[in-house]
Amino acid sequence: MEDKEIIALYNERSENAIKETDNKYGTYLRKISDNILGDRGDTEECMNDSYLKVWNSIPPQVPKILKAFVARITRNTALNIYEKRKASKRCASEVALSLEELEECLEGRDNVVSEIERKEIMKALDDFLGTLEKKKRICFLQRYFYLEPLKDIAERNDISEAALRTMLCRTRTELKEFMKKRGLF
């Protein structure tokens, strides 16, 4: 089923919208969630919560790209579940490792970042990603958006883990300098 048809089902408040979303993107969304949570039970909880959030978001929102829309909601939901789990018990995971790697590039704040600052950072990050060659951009997103393990990224992109680590390290250094030039670090 096409995305426009699925969005129409949401607008009609048809329960088939969730079923069709799961049929088309369920595997993709579970992978995102599992990369963050690493637990089947938590992943299923995340999927249920994500589909509810999508249901409550469409309408009024009308996503331009349904896949990206549901991926963002799933990723954010998984990160929220991860934070709750981490608060109750300390655990090492790809999420923690990925976020630690990025801390050196993006100024961390414990308090709530204002909406204007957040938008400036997101715009700068988007601009930065636009400067990267395709392979670097793909690896960067696989690591820091999808939070995939280094081993999986290296295999998928046909490079060694050592080369990937070096590439990501250099890219983070470039990002840090880019953010400094923009006055965001």
C-alpha positions in Angstrom: 0.0 0.0 0.0 1.3 3.5 -0.8 2.1 6.0 1.9 -0.7 8.4 0.8 -3.2 5.6 1.2 -1.9 4.7 4.7 -2.1 8.4 5.7 -5.7 8.5 4.3 -6.5 5.6 6.6 -5.2 7.5 9.6 -7.2 10.6 8.6 -10.3 8.4 8.3 -9.4 7.0 11.8 -9.4 3.4 10.4 -7.6 0.9 12.6 -6.2 -0.6 9.4 -3.8 2.3 9.3 -1.7 0.8 12.0 -1.9 -2.7 10.4 -0.8 -1.3 7.1 2.0 0.8 8.7 3.3 -2.3 10.5 3.0 -4.4 7.2 5.1 -1.8 5.3 7.5 -0.5 7.9 7.3 -2.9 10.9 10.6 -4.7 10.3 12.4 -1.4 9.7 11.0 0.1 12.9 11.7 -2.9 15.0 15.3 -2.8 13.9 15.6 0.8 15.0 14.0 0.0 18.4 16.1 -3.1 18.9 19.3 -1.3 18.1 18.5 1.1 21.0 16.9 -1.2 23.5 18.4 -4.6 22.7 15.4 -6.4 24.4 12.5 -8.1 22.6 10.0 -7.2 25.3 11.1 -3.6 25.4 11.0 -3.4 21.6 7.4 -4.7 21.4 6.5 -2.1 24.1 8.2 0.5 22.0 6.3 -0.5 18.9 2.9 -0.4 20.6 3.7 3.1 22.1 5.0 4.3 18.8 2.0 3.2 16.8 -0.2 4.9 19.4 1.8 8.1 19.0 1.5 7.9 15.2 -2.2 7.4 15.6 -2.5 10.4 17.8 -0.3 12.5 15.5 -2.1 11.9 12.2 -4.2 14.0 12.0 -3.5 16.9 12.7 0.0 16.4 11.2 0.3 15.2 7.7 3.8 13.7 7.2 5.5 14.4 3.9 7.6 11.1 4.2 5.7 8.5 6.3 8.8 6.3 6.7 10.8 9.1 8.2 7.9 10.3 10.3 7.3 6.9 11.9 11.1 6.2 12.2 11.5 9.4 14.2 8.6 8.6 16.5 9.9 5.1 17.0 13.5 6.2 17.7 12.4 8.9 20.2 10.1 6.4 21.9 12.9 3.9 22.2 15.2 6.5 23.6 12.6 7.4 26.2 12.2 3.8 27.2 16.0 3.4 27.3 16.3 6.5 29.6 13.7 5.0 32.0 15.5 1.7 32.0 18.8 3.4 32.5 17.5 5.4 35.4 16.4 2.2 37.2 19.6 0.3 36.4 22.9 1.3 34.9 23.6 -0.6 31.7 26.1 -0.3 28.8 24.8 -0.5 25.3 25.3 0.8 21.8 23.1 3.8 22.7 25.4 4.8 25.6 28.5 4.3 23.5 27.1 6.2 20.5 26.0 9.1 22.6 29.3 9.3 24.5 31.1 9.5 21.1 28.9 12.4 20.1 29.3 14.3 23.4 32.6 15.7 22.3 31.0 17.3 19.3 27.8 18.7 20.6 27.7 20.8 23.8 25.8 18.7 26.3 23.3 20.4 28.6 21.5 18.9 31.6 18.8 21.5 31.5 16.2 21.8 28.8 17.6 23.4 25.6 15.3 26.1 24.3 13.4 25.4 21.1 15.3 28.1 19.2 18.7 26.6 20.2 17.5 23.1 19.3 16.3 24.2 15.9 19.7 26.0 15.3 21.6 22.8 16.2 19.3 20.6 14.1 19.8 23.0 11.1 23.6 23.1 11.6 23.7 19.3 11.9 21.6 19.0 8.7 24.0 21.4 6.9 27.0 19.5 8.2 25.6 16.2 6.9 25.1 17.8 3.5 28.8 18.5 3.3 29.8 14.8 3.8 30.4 12.4 1.0 27.7 9.7 0.7 29.5 6.8 2.4 30.6 9.0 5.4 27.1 10.4 5.7 25.5 6.9 5.6 28.0 5.5 8.2 27.4 8.6 10.4 23.7 8.2 10.3 23.8 4.4 10.9 25.9 5.0 14.0 24.3 8.1 15.5 20.7 8.1 14.3 20.0 4.3 14.0 22.6 3.5 16.8 23.8 0.4 15.0 26.8 -1.5 16.3 30.1 -0.8 14.6 30.5 -4.4 13.4 27.1 -4.2 11.5 28.0 -0.9 9.9 31.4 -2.1 8.9 30.0 -5.2 7.3 27.2 -3.4 5.5 29.5 -0.8 4.1 32.3 -3.3 3.2 35.0 -1.6 5.4 37.0 -2.8 8.4 35.9 -1.8 11.9 39.2 0.0 12.4 38.6 2.0 9.2 35.1 2.8 10.4 36.3 3.9 13.8 38.8 6.2 12.2 36.2 7.6 9.7 33.7 8.3 12.5 36.4 9.8 14.7 37.5 12.2 11.9 33.8 13.0 11.1 33.1 13.8 14.7 36.2 16.1 14.7 34.9 17.8 11.6 31.4 18.2 13.2 32.9 19.7 16.3 34.8 22.3 14.2 31.7 22.9 12.1 29.7 23.6 15.3 32.4 25.9 16.7 32.3 28.0 13.5 28.6 28.3 13.9 28.9 29.3 17.5 27.0 26.3 18.7 29.8 24.7 20.8 
